[in-house]
Amino acid sequence: MVSFFAGMSELHFVKTSILCAISAGVWNALLLLGGYYLGHNWERIGFYLSTYSEAVTAGVIVFLLVIGGRKLYQSRRKNRRA
């Protein structure tokens, strides 16, 4: 993905390649370290994820419904004034 936008923007090839490699290395290191430290406590993390995932999902749905209802209300209100 980076190469497509880098080519369109005519970025310097060597500099972009070096920065992409550094970025990929940092992300891989973070994911490996996260897996290493979380791997020992996977059962505990799984418990918390299963416990709170339904509440978080419900919260996101309510949030999206409120935002959608608000936009619908505002658009209908705007159309009545016109």
C-alpha positions in Angstrom: 0.0 0.0 0.0 2.8 2.4 0.9 4.5 1.8 -2.5 1.4 2.8 -4.4 1.1 6.2 -2.6 4.8 6.7 -2.5 5.0 6.3 -6.3 2.0 8.6 -6.9 3.7 11.3 -4.7 7.1 10.7 -6.4 8.9 10.1 -3.1 12.5 9.2 -3.0 12.8 5.4 -3.4 15.7 4.7 -1.1 14.5 6.9 1.7 10.9 5.5 1.5 12.2 2.0 1.5 14.4 2.5 4.5 11.6 4.2 6.5 9.2 1.4 5.6 11.6 -1.2 6.7 12.2 0.6 10.0 8.4 0.9 10.5 7.8 -2.8 9.7 10.6 -3.8 12.2 9.1 -1.7 15.0 5.6 -3.1 14.4 7.0 -6.7 14.4 9.0 -6.1 17.5 5.9 -4.6 19.3 3.7 -7.6 18.2 6.3 -10.1 19.2 6.8 -8.5 22.6 3.1 -8.2 23.2 2.6 -11.9 22.3 5.4 -12.9 24.6 4.1 -11.0 27.6 0.4 -11.7 27.0 1.0 -15.3 26.1 1.7 -16.2 29.7 -1.6 -14.7 30.8 -3.8 -15.7 27.9 -6.5 -17.4 30.0 -6.9 -14.3 32.1 -7.0 -12.0 29.1 -9.5 -14.3 27.4 -11.8 -14.1 30.4 -11.8 -10.3 30.4 -12.3 -10.2 26.7 -15.3 -12.5 26.8 -16.7 -10.7 29.8 -16.6 -7.2 28.4 -16.9 -7.8 24.7 -20.7 -7.9 24.8 -20.9 -4.7 26.8 -18.5 -2.9 24.5 -20.4 -4.2 21.5 -23.7 -3.0 22.9 -22.1 0.4 23.7 -20.9 0.8 20.2 -24.3 -0.1 18.7 -26.0 2.4 21.0 -23.5 5.1 20.1 -24.0 4.5 16.4 -27.8 4.5 16.8 -27.6 7.8 18.7 -25.3 9.4 16.1 -27.5 8.1 13.2 -30.7 9.3 14.9 -29.2 12.7 15.5 -28.2 13.1 11.9 -31.6 12.0 10.7 -33.3 14.4 13.1 -31.1 17.3 11.9 -31.7 16.5 8.2 -35.4 16.4 8.7 -35.4 19.6 10.7 -33.4 21.3 8.0 -35.8 20.1 5.3 -38.8 21.5 7.2 -37.2 24.9 7.3 -36.5 25.0 3.6 
